[in-house]
Every structure is written in C-alpha cells, then in structure tokens.
Amino acid sequence: MNMSMDSKTQEVEAVIVGSGIAGAMLAQGLLAQGMGSVLMLEAGPPIKMADPRTWYDFVMNGNNPFAPYYDLPGDYTVEGHDPWALDGNGSDGGRLFGAGGATLHWGGLCPRMKPDDFVPGKDSQYGIDWPYDYDTLEPYYCQAESAVGVSGDSKQQDPPRSKPYPYVPAPFPETEGLVITAMETLGISYEHLAITRYATGDEERNACMTTGTCKYCPIGGRYSADQSLDQLAPNKKFKLLTGAPVLQVRMASKGKAAGVTYLDMASRKMMNVDAHKVFLTNGALEIPKLLLASRSTAWPKGVGNDADLVGRHLAASPFISVMGTLPSNPKRMVQELNFATLCSRYWDTPKDRKTGKLLIYKAPWDPMVNMAKMMNANNTSEQIAKATTGPIAMTLLGELQPLSQYENRVSLDRGTTRFGLPRTLIDTPKPIFYPESQKLFFDRIQSIFKAMGAENLTNIVYPQRGDHAMGTCRMSKDASTGVVNANLQVHGVDNLFVISNAVLPSTMTANPTLTMVAILKKWFAENKG
C-alpha cells in the first residue's frame, strides 16, 4: 500500500473512532454538554438511507443495498473450534462498514439484560462480575429506550422497570396466535419482544408504516445511527470523515493519549489528529485490533494490553433455528409484519445458566406466499388457492447465551481490507456455547412445533457472523481482569475511552445494543462537562 504522511496535524477536543450507534449518540451527548469540537472518523463510506430509488431496487429486484459493505471472505482468517462466516456466506453479513454502522440493517431487538446477568459468579465461563448491578443501570435503560424509540409491553416486569416503554407494542399478527396457543398448552411463558419501532410520528421520527421491507426501511420508521448523524450534520463543531480508517492510537505517555493516526483513503496519506479525549466506538472486533496495533515503548504489547487481555474473552451470540411445516392453512394466513413481535424468555433464568440461557422468538418472514409473483407467472386461481391454503412453513429462532472463554480472541492478521483496515484473525480454540446442550436447545424449540402439529422439523445452526460480538475489552475493577474501568477508561490511561459491546464483562441471551446505550447514558450522567 503506497502512502505518505501529511505534515499537518489536526487538533480537536474529542476524536471518535467509528460512526455506529455508540459513536453517533456519544457525539450528540458531548456536543450537548458543550464540547468544543468533535471529529468522527469512519472507515467505510456514506450509505444512503430512506432513499426511494434504493428502496425500489430492493423491493422490485431484490438488491440488498448493504451487500457492498459487508466483510469479504479474504478479510479475515478463522482458526479454532467454531465456524465463523463474517461475510454471511456472501448473502447477509453481520458486520457493516459505513456511516451509521450495523444499525443501518439491524433488526432493532432491544431486550434488557436480567439482574442475574450482572453477577455471573466467580470464575464463571459467562464472564466476571460487573462493577455495578442491574438496579444501578435500570434508570439508564429507560433513557436508552427513549433514545432509540423502543416499543414494548410496559406491564412486563421481568426484568423490573421504573418507567413505561416510549411506544406501545405492535399487536401480535394472526400467525403468532398458533405459537401462542402451543406455548400456553405447554406452560411456556411468552411476551412482546422489545424492539425499536416508532408507533407514532413526531417531529424527529416517522411512524412505522409496516411496509414489510425492514431490511431497508423507506421512511426511517426504526432507529438507525444515520438519523443521529443527520441531526449532527448542521452543527459546525462536529465533523464526520468517511473513508478514514484509524490505524493507531498515539500516546503522549503511558497514561495519556495524544490522538490517533488515520489513513485518508482518497489521498492515500496518513493523517494525525491530536485530541484531548479519544473515544473508541468501532466495535468489539475492531477496537482490540486498534489497541494491539498501537505499540510503543510505554505499551510494548499494545495499549491497555500489559496483562494480555485485549481481544480475549471473545463472545458472540450463537443463533439456531427450527423450521417446521404445518399441514394446511385454512385461514390463508400470511406473515403481516416483517419484524419480530413474539418472544419467550422462559429459559432465560439463573438456573438455565448451567446449560446456557435461551431466548426464542418467532421469525418474521414466514409463513409467506408471494401471490403477486404467482400471478405474474400466470398461475391459475386454483393454483394460487392451493398455495395459500396448503402446507405452510414456519420458523422459530433461538439466541443462546455465549461462553466467555479466555482462550477465544480477536487479533491482527497480515494484510488490509478494501476499507484500509487490518485483516482480522479470529481464534476460538474453545466453543462459544456448550456443544452438549445443543440437543436440549433444539428439543425445547421442537416441543412448541410438536404442540402445533408441525411436521418435517429441521434444525439449523448458523455460522457465526460477528453478530453481537462482545467482551474483548471488558470492564473490570482492575487491570488484572479487564481492559477498562467502570468509567470506560482504559486502565492506566486518563483520556482514552472504549464505548462498545467490547466492554461488557459478562454475556447474556439478550441482544447487547440496548445495554451498551444504557452504559453510555450512565457515563454521561457521571461525566458532566
């Protein structure tokens, strides 16, 4: 890679690495507190959102608008126990490189962690104790739900909540009734899935219109970080640079960061930024790579890595599913919404930690019969009637609580990606969930299908795509057990902060994004001015 060093050094109050939900909300908060100047650096390009032309191409031609921004197979090397496919086998990636980050294509699931998730127990394979408990974080969960616009059932009090959700839940579609009846027969509890969808419009948000095209929302009816970036754009104290991969955190001394060095992809020049505060928000896989690449005399193993903990304890949500076929569909039911509404946390309790917790939710893509496509193919009315009343497929998804294993880690690999970032080495010599529990997980889900009278049950284990990666710079009381302290500072460095799923000390069945936003809200409350 041919490049040169630019002689000019930019100076700002704060530099933020990464433009996803953590970076975007961090920038909003810093500027609201009176921060003088904020520079955000994003490795990926800008990506059009809520764009009619992009939406038409997606709906009419099936063009995935995010496909150009996923990992490629050559971007990473995988070693160890579990298969990883960061590019989603070329179809639907987990990670997304571009302004706004992964929330541009996320499902928007926002369940809270439960109180027992904060205290895994001594030497637990699920992590270490948090420096605070659920009750301490609970008020900030409420703030986080307001920030991303969560719809949910406020009567649901497990885990307990002090304020109602900002929006009421979407009603269960008729297809969910089949699953609910089966769960009630088996005595399995169920609930509305907390999810970011705007049930009413206001001056900053558009109400969800249930277009059924949630992969790419044409109106911004769910939160994504580009919405925060759009709100920041008019602020003259804020600047976002895309195509600017950060390659090093520069240190002024052992205990103070001087700034960062990034590559301007357009000019191929290396650029220095000096900053009073440096914030790393670019994800649980990229942040440890950046810290490891930032070696110096003061930090010979990489910043924050004296105890060889940066990048370790890599965990990510394992996904499984069971698909079954119902013999007939006399009511001609089709999936009315394209986002999940029904879930069960029946197996998300302290006693389930022994085998691994499980969150189940109804897949939002079936049953589905594309009558328009059948009509365009000149199918007869009899053929269409048979398709709509005949056997229908249905899928239940399971998210498992991953293990937090010291041996599993992310680190630097040789070479660079098309976004100018170092390639990624994923090494998981230990399993990311208990393999012996796999049959138990499938049996639990299959029991629901059997109660529905479903046939031809198929079990699926998904390769890991980096979804919900966490724990690689975990929060701890001291540097012997983690990378950052309760204030999200890298241990021993006064002005270097990590705000990401990377800091989570323990794993959980719940999707981690809402918890990360709650942690950010707590940080603002304790770092005013």
SULHUNOR-V985250 format. One line per field, one symbol per residue. ss: DSSP state (h for helix, s for strand, l for the rest). psi: psi as a letter, one per 40 degrees, with the letter a starting at -180 (. if undefined). burial: 1 if it has 24 or more other ideal C-beta (glycine too) atoms within 12 Angstrom, else 0. A space follows every 50 residues. Layout:
ss=???
psi=???
burial=???
This chain:
ss=lllsssssssssssssslllhhhhhhhhhhhhlllllsssslllslllll lhhhhhhhhhhlllllhhhlllhhhssssslllslllhhhlllllllsll hhhhllllslllllhhhhllllllllsllllllhhhhhhhhhhhhhhhls slllllllllllllllsllllllhhhhhhhhhhhhhllllssllssllll llllllllllllllllllllllllhhhhhhhhlllllssssllsssssss sssllsssssssssllllsssssssssssslllllhhhhhhhhlllllll lllllllllllsllsllssssssssslllllllllllllllssssssllh hhhhlllsssssllllllllhhhhhhllllhhhhhhhhhllsssssssss llllllllsssssssslllllsssssssllllllhhhhhhhhhhhhhhhh hhllsssssssllslllllsllllsllllllllsllllsslllllsssll hhhllsllllllhhhhhhhhhhhhhhlll
psi=hhiihheihihidhhhhifaddddddddddddeehdhhhhhhdaiihhif hdddddddddeehheedeeiiideeihhiadihhgdeffedgidihhihd aeedeieehfiiiideeegdihfieeaiiieiadddeddddddddddegh hiheehfgiiieiiidiiiiihiddddddddddddefhiiihhhihhhdi iaeeihihefeefedhheefeihieddddddddeheeihhhifghheihh hdadehhdaihihhddefihhihhidhhhhefieddddddddegiiddgd eihefdefeheifhiihhhiihhihhdigdefiihdieiidhihfdfgid deddehihhhihheeiihhgddddddefiidddddddeeaiiiihhihhi hiighddhihaiiiiiieeeiiihhhhgeiieihdeeddddddddddddd defiifhhhhhhiheehfiieefihidieeeadiaeeehhhehdfhihhi edehdiiidihedddddddddddddegh.
burial=00000000010111111111111111111110001011111111101111 00011001000001111011110011010001011111000111111111 11111111111111111111000111111111010011011111111111 11100000101000111111011011011101100001011111111110 00001111011111111111111111111111000001111111111111 10000111111111100001111111111111111111111111010110 01111010111111111111111101001000111111111111111110 01101111111111111110000000000000000011000111111111 11111101111110011011111111110111110011011101111110 11010010101111111111111111001011111111111110111111 11111111111111111111111100100
